[in-house]
Structure formats: structure tokens, C-alpha cells
Amino acid sequence: MTNTTNPIDEAASTWVMRHGSGPPSEQEQAQFEAWIAADVRHRGAYVRLQAIHAEVQRLAAVSVGRDFERGRSVLRLAALGLRRWALAAGLVVLLGGATVSWVALSTRGERYVSDVGEMRRVALLDGSNMTLDTDSETRVRFDNSTRSVQLKRGEALFEVAHDPSRPFIVRAAGMTIRALGTAFAVRIDGSRVKVTVTEGVVELSRNDASGGSTQHSASRRLFANEQATGSGTEHLQVQSLKAAATERSLAWRQGALAFAGEPLGTAVAELNRYSRRHIVIDDPELASQPIVGMFRATDIDSFARTAAAITIARIVEDTDVLKLIPNRANR
């Protein structure tokens, strides 16, 4: 029988077992870091097999340090064609009389939710990373042929591990975004979707009536520092961004919001997404005043004080509402 083990998975399984046996020497650690840096696929393979290894230890109490080859054989199973059974149908592995049942992640998927004001980072099993902005929800389903994420609400940033055999696809409010080795953010705002690319390339298309992608008949590619806004029923509006503007749009990753002359009303609408307390501006002239600066996303009080000082307004607080009123209104 021909050995069809992927050499990357084979090397990853060896590193997982070495690390499971005890702390690596300085030389081993340097070799491991060099291997990780040599190919973007290495980290994804290592993370995936490390998760498998941890589950084997938890469920079957395998002593990796005393039985290196037996433990690695389990990881080889995951690297071979049998891995599709482990992920899609449930694989039973016998280890010294212990039985390990692999739960079918691909059939039920995983739901990830962030609360209001919470930024949540999720390490996916393929080595990709997903960061959820405030009040966001996703459903992640991976199988042997596709990596699929459905953004239900809010915004998420995806840093995608390269894997040509399994496309990474995000669906959001009638749009399909296919990663072509990249990092990008997707945001749902009502019926509209905004896609911002920070690295690489993505391909956008509309979903058909059944929810499937129509990318082969009508699609648009976005490159780094490009942003598209639209819905499943209207044309995409695409604009090029300066690198600094792209960074500002994703400042929420560090728990901040950055503004460079946007109307105060627009900035307030952004801040209100991160708090159950809200700022209210009824005066159109005040709402149109420009605001510049970087603010902590969840510190609505500091933002209100700064905005009041800049625009010569005052704050009237009523339970969970901070109302900004121009001083001239009370003269």
C-alpha cells in the first residue's frame, strides 16, 4: 500500500509529539520556529494536529512521552485519508484498550458569539484566526473539502491559513466572500455588507435564491487596501483605501475606534455599538461637527466628555443615555 501521508502533516505530528514529551531544548525550539516560518501551511497543520493530540490525551489517557510511535500513529491517521472519517463520520481509534470517539465537527458546526463590548479571538483548527467584533455571531463548519463560515451578525476579521485543497468561504447577508490566501474583515450593517481586505485577495459574489454562490457568473476581486460595500440586490461600491485608513477601520481589534474627521453623529453611532449605554445627539448641526482621535471603544463616558469639549457642548445624563446638547441651546 502506498504511503499517502502529507509530508507537512508528517512533520507536524513529529513536532507535536516532541513537544508533548517535555520542554524542547534551545536547538529544538530554534528548529521548530524555523520550520513554522518556512511555510504558512506549517502552523495550520501543527495547530490542527496539536488539537487532535490533546483530545487523544484527554479521552484515552495516552502517555505520549512513554509511547512516542503509538501516539504519532494516531496523528498519522488524521493526516491520511482516514482523517475525513474522523471529521465527517466519527472515527474510533483503539489505543491500549481505550476507545476514543471523534465527534463530527463538520456535521454540527461550531457557533461563536461575542457580547456587546467584547472582542473575541478564535483560533480555528486549520490554523486560521477569526476575531469577532462587538455583538457578533458566526457559524463555522469545516469538512474535508471546504472551510465555511456564516456571519450571522456583526463583524469578524479572518486571517486565513493557506490550503488550496479546501477553499475558505464566508457568507454574509446575501454575499459570498471566497479567500484567496488573505486577511479580510466582513461586517453586516442591516441588509448591507462591507468587506475590507488587509492582505492578499478575496473574491466577492452574490448568493442565489437557495443561498448558494453565483461566483462563476458574476464576481469581483478585491485586493489589499480595498473595501467593497453592497448587498445581494445592489451593485458593489468599491473604493481604494490608504493603508492608514484600513488600519483605522480595524482599530477595534485593539479595543479602540479611530476617527479622522468623520461627523460626530457617525462616530457616536459606532461607539453606541459597544455599550448598552448610548450617546444621543438631537441637534443636526452638532451631529455634523467633525471628530478626530482614537478612543477606547467601551469607554463611552470619556468619549462623551471629549466630544463635548471639542464641540462646546454639555452632557445631560439620564439613566443609560448621555445626551450631548450644544451650549447655545440653553442661552
N, C-alpha and C positions, 0 to 999 in steps of 0.2 A: 504494500500500500504506500502511495506517495505521500510524503510529509508535506502538508499544505500550510503549515504554521506560518503566519505572517512574521517576518524577522523582527519587525518593530515590537509586536506583542511578545515575541520570544524574549527579546532583550528586556522589555518592561517587566515581564514575570520574574526574570532573574534579579532585577533591581528590587522589586517588591519583596522577594524572599530574603535578599541580603539585608534589607532594612528591617525586616521582621525578625531577623536573627539577633539583632543588637545594634548599638550605635556604630555607624561606619567610621573607619579610620579617615584621617585627613586626605590621604591619597584616594580612597574610595569615594569620598564626598566630592572631591575635585573631578574624578572621572564621571560621576553621576551628573554633576552640573554641566560638564562639557557635553554629555550625551543629550541632556534635556535641551541645551542650546543649539544642538546641531540640526534639529528638525522640529517644526511646530507640532508635528503629529506625535512626537515622543511624550510630551506632557499629557496629552489626552489619553494615550494608551496606558501610561503609568497610573493616572488617576482612576481610570476605569478598572484596571486590574487590582489596584490597591483596595477599591471598594469591594470587589469580589473576595479578595483575601480576608478583609475584615469580617465579612459575613460568614465565611467559612470558619474563622476562628470563633465567632460568636455562637454559631449554631452547632458546630461539630467539635469544638474544643481541640482543634488540631494544634499540636506543638510544632510550629514551623522550624524553630531552632534545632530540634532533635530529628526532624524528618524533612529536610530540605527538598529532596527529589519528589517525595509524595505530595508535598504542598504545591510544588511547582507544576506537577502534572494536572492539578485542578485548574490552575491558571492557563495551562496549555489547552485544556478543554474549552475554556472561554475564548481562546484565540482561534480555535479551529471552527469548522462549520457547525459543530455542536453548539456553539455559542448562540445561534439563532433559536435553538430549542430552549436554552436557558432563559432567554429573554422573552420568547413568544409563547412557549407552551409549558414551561416548567421542567427543569432538569433535576433528576435525583442522582446525587453523587454519593457513593459509599466510601467512607474513609474509616478504616479500622473498626467497622461495625456501626459507625454513626451515620445517620441519614441526614442529608442537607437538602431542603426543598427550596428551589429558586422561584421566587414569586414573579409572575409575569407583569413586569412594569409596563410593557408596551400595550397590553390589553386594557389596563385601567388608567394609565397615565398618572401624572402627579400634579396636584394643584398647589400653586404658590400664591400667597396673598400678603400684601403689605398693608399696615394700618395707616390711618391718617397721620401724617408727620413722620412716618417710618420709611427709611431707605433700606432695602433688604438685598443682600448679595447672596446668590445661589451658585454653587459650583456644580455644574451638570456632569453626568458620568462620562461624557465623551471628551471632557477637558475644556469645554466651553464654559463661559461665565455669563450669568444673567443677573442684572441689577435692577430691582424694582423701585420705582419712584413711589411717592406717597399714594395711598389708596389705590393700589393696582392689583390685578389678578391675572394669572396665566394658567394655562393647562399644557403640560409638557408630555409628549408621547414620542418615545424612541423605539424603533424596531431595527431589523437588520438592513433595511433599505432606505429609511427616511428618518430624519430628525425633525419633528414637527412641534411647533409652539403656537398656541392660540392665545392672543392677548384679548382678554375679556373687557378690561377697562384700565385706564391709567396710562402709564408709560414704563417702558423697560429698555435697558441698554443690553445689547448682545455682543459679546466678544467671542467669535466663533472659531473653534478649533478646526483646522483643515482636515477634511475627509471626503475625497472625491467620490467615494463609493456610496456615501449617504448624504444627500443634499440637506441643508438646514433651511427650513421654511417657516416663516412667521405669517399667520393670518390675523387680520385685524379689521373689523368693520367693513367687510366687502373688498378688502385689498389683500393681495398675497405678495410677500417680500421674500425673495429667494437669495440667500447669501452666496456670494462667490468668493469666499475667503476674506473675511472682513470684520469690522466692528461698526455697529449702527444702532440708532435708537428709534423706537416706534412709539408714537403717542396717539391715543384716541381722544378726540375732543368733540363730543356729541356724535354726529354722523361722519365727521371728517377724521382723516388720518394724516399724521405728519411723520415723515421718515427723514432722519438726519444721518448721513454717513460720515464717520470719522476716519475710517481706514478701508482701503480696498474698494470693492464694487458690490452693489446689490441690483437685483432685477425686480421691478415692480410690475404687477398686473392686477386686473380686476377679477374678482370671483364671478363664476357664472351663477345661474339661479339655484343650482344644487349646492353651492358653496365651494365647488372646485375651481382651480385656477384656469384662466384663459390666456396664460402667458405666451403660448405659442402663436396666438393670433394677434395679440396686442400687448406689448410690454415696453418698458422704458428702463434703461440702465441709469443708475446714479453712481457717481464716483465720490471720492473723498472730498469733504467740504462742500457737498451739495445737499440741498434739502428740497423735498417734494411734499406738497400738501394737496389733498383731494379726497374724494370718496369713490365709492363703487359706481356712482352715476354721473360724475362730472370729470372734466379734464384735469389732469395733474398740473399744478403750478410748481415749476421747478426754478430754483434760484441757486446761484453760487454764493458761498459764504467765505469770508476770510477766516483763517484758522482761529483767530481770536474770537470771532462771532460763534464759531462752532463750540469752542470751549465754554463760552458764556452760556450757550443753550443747554449745556450738560453740567453746569456747575452744581446742580442738585446732587450729583454723585458724591460730593463732599459735604452735602447738607447745606448748601448755600444757593442763593439766587443772585444773579448779576444783571444789572441794567445799565444801558449806555444811551440814555436819552428817550426811553420809552415813556408814553404817557403814564402819569401816576395811576390812573384808573386801570390800565393794563397790568402794572406792577402789583396793584392791590389784588386783582383777580388771581394772579399767580400765588401771592402769599396766602390768600384765603384757602387754597387747596391743601395747605399743610397744617391747618389748625381748625379746631372746632369753634374757636372764637374768630369773628370776622371783622374786618375793617369795612366801613360803609362811607361812601362819598356821594352825596346827592347833588353837589354843585358841579355842573359841567365844566366851568372854567377851571376849577381846582383840579378836577379829574384829568384835564388836558395838560397840566403842567408836567414838564419832563423831569425824570428822576434818573440819577446816575449813582452807581455804587454797588457794592457787594454786601449782602445781608444774610444773616443766618435764617434759613428757611422757616424754622419753627419758632423764631423769636418775634412774634407779631407786635409785641409792645415796643421793642426797640425800633422796629421799622416805623411804627406809627409816630413815635417821638421824633425820629429823624425826618420823616416826611413833613411833619407839622413845622419843624424848624426851618426846613428848606423853603416851604411854600407859604410861610407865615399864616399858619392855620392853628386851630386849637383842637384838643381832643375832648370829646364828651363820651364817657364810658357808661354803658347801660347793660348790665349782666354780661352776656357773651358778645357784645357789639362794641366796637370802638369807632365812633363817628368822627370823621375829620370835617371841620367846619371852618371856612375862611373867616378871619377876624373881621373883615369888612361887613359880614352878615349881621354882626351884633353892634354896629356903631349907630 
